[in-house]
Amino acid sequence: MTAPLPPGHTPSGASTGSGNAAGQPEVRVMFDRIARRYDLMNLLISAFQEPRWRRRLVAASGIEAGGSALDVASGTGKVAADLHRQARPGGRVLGVDLSPGMTRVARARYAGRSGLEYVVGDALALPTEDGTFDAATIAFGMRNLPDYRRGFAEMARSVRPGGRVLCLEIARPRSRVARFMRWWFDRIVPIIGRLAGQGAAYGYLVRSVQASPSPERIAEIMGEAGLVDVRWQGLTGGIVTLHVGTVPEPAAGRAGD
């Protein structure tokens, strides 16, 4: 049996190159600890840009009334709730997160919404049937996965042919426009975290972003996971990137088969 983690333990934020170096129990415990303050902190550390980024992600999903979507690393449930709003009437959205603490917040906040469900689950072994969703999203969660490619492969498995897999993630831009956001993120975010009593967790956030793959590499990983027509764009001067890939249609049989 794995030894319990010490109180206040926080992952290093390092990457193995193919995924986050931290074990999933480390990541789960940290997010359980910050669940109640997560949304306010997200708003502050994004310099109030997070709602705008979330709207762009949901719009790019292509979900329509009656559609279905999967939100991975769903956290406190905001992306899934926005997808559900776009899929009404008759739509279905499933939010999956490793953290029971985060999932409890999401369930309490959006209780009673027919067709919207939140479950605790592993992004590398999603509790889904093959090809059952029109789109799958992951927002600011890819860098926490111990295996990036496998995470995208699981999302692709869960989406029907022709459906979309989308990733919204923090990047490390070099443009002049992004200099303020980089300074804010590197210098101010740890201070905000300490003031909120979660300095270690938000120090992890900064380190995990610094260690995560470049936008170009994320696009390559999505292709390695079986997605096609992968494209991406930078938002807010490139401090955030939105990647979109498509689940390929089944290959046509050869003549004479």
C-alpha positions as CSV (number, residue, x, y, z in Angstrom):
1,M,0.0,0.0,0.0
2,T,1.3,3.5,-0.9
3,A,2.4,5.6,2.1
4,P,0.1,8.6,2.8
5,L,1.5,11.9,1.6
6,P,2.7,14.4,4.3
7,P,0.3,17.3,5.1
8,G,0.8,20.2,2.6
9,H,2.8,18.1,0.2
10,T,3.0,19.7,-3.3
11,P,4.3,18.2,-6.5
12,S,7.5,19.6,-8.0
13,G,5.9,20.7,-11.3
14,A,8.7,19.0,-13.3
15,S,8.0,17.2,-16.5
16,T,9.4,13.9,-17.8
17,G,9.1,15.2,-21.4
18,S,6.1,12.9,-22.0
19,G,4.1,14.0,-19.0
20,N,4.0,15.5,-15.5
21,A,6.6,13.9,-13.3
22,A,4.3,13.8,-10.3
23,G,2.2,10.8,-9.4
24,Q,-1.5,11.2,-9.6
25,P,-2.0,10.9,-5.9
26,E,0.2,14.0,-5.4
27,V,-1.8,16.0,-7.9
28,R,-5.2,14.8,-6.5
29,V,-4.3,15.8,-2.9
30,M,-3.1,19.2,-4.0
31,F,-6.3,20.0,-6.0
32,D,-8.4,18.7,-3.2
33,R,-6.7,21.2,-0.9
34,I,-7.3,24.3,-3.1
35,A,-10.8,23.3,-4.4
36,R,-12.8,25.9,-2.4
37,R,-10.6,28.8,-3.5
38,Y,-9.9,27.6,-7.0
39,D,-12.3,29.8,-9.0
40,L,-11.4,33.1,-7.4
41,M,-7.7,32.3,-7.7
42,N,-8.2,31.4,-11.4
43,L,-9.8,34.8,-12.0
44,L,-7.1,36.7,-10.2
45,I,-4.1,34.8,-11.7
46,S,-5.5,35.2,-15.2
47,A,-5.8,38.9,-14.7
48,F,-9.6,38.4,-15.2
49,Q,-9.1,36.8,-18.7
50,E,-10.2,33.3,-17.8
51,P,-13.9,33.8,-18.7
52,R,-13.0,35.1,-22.1
53,W,-10.7,32.1,-22.7
54,R,-13.4,29.7,-21.6
55,R,-15.9,31.3,-24.0
56,R,-13.4,30.8,-26.9
57,L,-12.9,27.2,-26.0
58,V,-16.6,26.4,-25.8
59,A,-17.4,28.2,-29.1
60,A,-14.6,26.3,-30.9
61,S,-16.1,23.0,-29.7
62,G,-18.8,23.2,-32.3
63,I,-21.4,21.8,-29.9
64,E,-25.0,22.5,-30.9
65,A,-28.4,21.9,-29.3
66,G,-28.9,18.2,-28.5
67,G,-25.1,17.5,-28.8
68,S,-22.8,15.8,-26.3
69,A,-19.5,16.8,-24.8
70,L,-16.9,15.5,-22.5
71,D,-14.8,17.8,-20.3
72,V,-11.6,16.3,-18.9
73,A,-9.8,17.7,-15.8
74,S,-13.2,19.4,-15.3
75,G,-12.2,21.0,-11.9
76,T,-15.1,23.0,-10.4
77,G,-17.1,22.4,-13.5
78,K,-17.3,25.7,-15.3
79,V,-16.3,24.5,-18.8
80,A,-18.7,21.6,-18.6
81,A,-21.5,23.9,-17.5
82,D,-20.8,26.2,-20.4
83,L,-20.8,23.3,-22.8
84,H,-24.0,22.1,-21.4
85,R,-25.6,25.6,-21.9
86,Q,-24.6,25.5,-25.5
87,A,-25.9,21.9,-26.0
88,R,-29.4,22.7,-24.6
89,P,-32.1,21.6,-25.1
90,G,-31.5,17.9,-25.1
91,G,-27.7,17.9,-24.7
92,R,-25.5,15.8,-22.5
93,V,-22.2,16.8,-20.9
94,L,-19.9,14.7,-18.7
95,G,-17.2,16.3,-16.6
96,V,-14.4,14.1,-15.3
97,D,-11.8,15.1,-12.7
98,L,-9.3,13.2,-10.6
99,S,-10.0,15.3,-7.5
100,P,-13.0,14.4,-5.3
101,G,-12.8,17.9,-3.7
102,M,-13.1,19.7,-7.1
103,T,-15.9,17.3,-8.2
104,R,-17.9,18.0,-5.0
105,V,-17.8,21.7,-5.7
106,A,-19.0,21.2,-9.3
107,R,-21.8,18.9,-8.3
108,A,-23.1,21.3,-5.6
109,R,-22.9,24.3,-7.9
110,Y,-24.7,22.8,-10.8
111,A,-27.0,20.4,-9.1
112,G,-30.3,19.7,-10.8
113,R,-29.2,20.4,-14.4
114,S,-30.6,17.5,-16.5
115,G,-28.0,16.1,-18.8
116,L,-25.0,17.6,-16.9
117,E,-23.0,15.1,-14.7
118,Y,-19.7,15.2,-12.9
119,V,-17.7,12.1,-11.9
120,V,-14.4,11.4,-10.3
121,G,-12.2,9.6,-12.8
122,D,-8.8,9.1,-14.4
123,A,-8.0,11.1,-17.6
124,L,-5.8,8.2,-18.7
125,A,-8.6,5.7,-18.4
126,L,-11.8,7.6,-18.9
127,P,-15.1,6.1,-17.8
128,T,-16.6,6.4,-21.3
129,E,-17.6,4.3,-24.2
130,D,-15.9,4.6,-27.5
131,G,-17.1,7.3,-29.9
132,T,-20.0,8.6,-27.7
133,F,-19.3,12.3,-27.6
134,D,-19.3,15.1,-30.3
135,A,-16.4,16.9,-28.6
136,A,-14.0,16.6,-25.7
137,T,-12.2,19.5,-24.0
138,I,-9.4,19.9,-21.5
139,A,-8.7,23.4,-20.0
140,F,-5.5,24.0,-18.1
141,G,-5.3,20.4,-17.2
142,M,-3.0,18.8,-19.8
143,R,0.2,19.8,-18.1
144,N,-0.9,17.9,-15.0
145,L,-1.2,14.6,-16.8
146,P,1.5,12.0,-16.3
147,D,1.2,11.0,-20.0
148,Y,0.2,13.7,-22.4
149,R,-0.2,11.5,-25.5
150,R,-2.3,8.9,-23.6
151,G,-4.6,11.6,-22.3
152,F,-5.3,12.9,-25.8
153,A,-5.7,9.3,-27.0
154,E,-8.4,8.7,-24.4
155,M,-10.2,11.9,-25.4
156,A,-10.0,10.9,-29.1
157,R,-11.3,7.4,-28.2
158,S,-14.3,8.9,-26.5
159,V,-15.3,11.2,-29.4
160,R,-17.1,10.1,-32.6
161,P,-15.3,10.3,-36.0
162,G,-15.4,13.8,-37.2
163,G,-15.8,15.2,-33.7
164,R,-13.3,17.6,-32.1
165,V,-10.7,17.4,-29.3
166,L,-9.7,20.7,-27.8
167,C,-7.0,21.8,-25.4
168,L,-6.8,25.2,-23.7
169,E,-3.4,25.7,-22.0
170,I,-1.1,28.3,-20.6
171,A,2.0,28.9,-22.8
172,R,5.3,30.8,-22.6
173,P,5.1,33.4,-25.4
174,R,7.9,35.8,-26.4
175,S,5.9,38.6,-27.9
176,R,6.0,42.1,-26.5
177,V,2.2,42.0,-26.0
178,A,2.6,39.0,-23.7
179,R,5.4,40.5,-21.5
180,F,3.0,41.9,-18.9
181,M,1.1,38.6,-18.7
182,R,4.4,36.7,-18.3
183,W,5.6,39.1,-15.6
184,W,2.2,38.8,-13.8
185,F,2.2,35.0,-14.0
186,D,5.8,34.5,-12.9
187,R,6.0,37.2,-10.2
188,I,2.5,38.0,-9.0
189,V,0.8,34.6,-9.1
190,P,3.1,33.1,-6.4
191,I,2.4,36.2,-4.2
192,I,-1.3,35.8,-4.6
193,G,-1.0,32.2,-3.7
194,R,0.9,32.9,-0.6
195,L,-1.6,35.6,0.5
196,A,-4.4,33.0,0.0
197,G,-2.4,30.5,2.1
198,Q,-1.6,28.3,-0.8
199,G,1.8,29.5,-1.9
200,A,3.2,26.0,-2.5
201,A,0.3,25.0,-4.8
202,Y,0.6,28.2,-6.9
203,G,4.3,27.8,-7.0
204,Y,3.7,24.4,-8.5
205,L,1.4,26.1,-11.1
206,V,4.2,28.4,-12.3
207,R,6.8,25.6,-12.4
208,S,4.4,23.2,-14.3
209,V,3.8,25.8,-16.9
210,Q,7.5,26.5,-17.3
211,A,8.1,22.7,-17.8
212,S,5.1,22.0,-20.1
213,P,5.5,21.4,-23.9
214,S,5.5,24.2,-26.4
215,P,2.4,24.9,-28.5
216,E,4.1,23.3,-31.4
217,R,4.9,20.2,-29.4
218,I,1.4,19.9,-28.1
219,A,0.1,19.9,-31.7
220,E,2.6,17.1,-32.4
221,I,1.4,15.1,-29.4
222,M,-2.2,15.4,-30.5
223,G,-1.2,14.1,-33.9
224,E,0.7,11.2,-32.3
225,A,-2.5,10.4,-30.3
226,G,-4.4,9.9,-33.6
227,L,-6.0,13.3,-34.2
228,V,-5.9,15.0,-37.6
229,D,-6.1,18.5,-38.9
230,V,-4.6,19.8,-35.6
231,R,-4.4,23.6,-35.5
232,W,-3.8,26.1,-32.8
233,Q,-3.9,29.8,-32.0
234,G,-2.6,32.1,-29.3
235,L,-4.9,34.1,-27.1
236,T,-4.1,37.3,-25.2
237,G,-0.7,37.7,-26.9
238,G,0.0,34.0,-26.8
239,I,-0.1,33.6,-23.0
240,V,-2.8,30.9,-23.6
241,T,-3.1,28.6,-26.6
242,L,-6.2,26.9,-28.0
243,H,-5.5,23.6,-29.8
244,V,-8.2,21.9,-31.9
245,G,-7.9,18.4,-33.5
246,T,-10.4,16.2,-35.3
247,V,-11.0,12.5,-34.7
248,P,-10.5,10.9,-38.2
249,E,-13.1,9.1,-40.1
250,P,-12.6,5.3,-40.4
251,A,-10.4,4.4,-43.3
252,A,-12.3,3.2,-46.3
253,G,-12.0,-0.5,-47.2
254,R,-9.8,-1.4,-50.2
255,A,-11.5,-2.3,-53.4
256,G,-12.2,-6.0,-53.6
257,D,-12.3,-6.4,-49.8
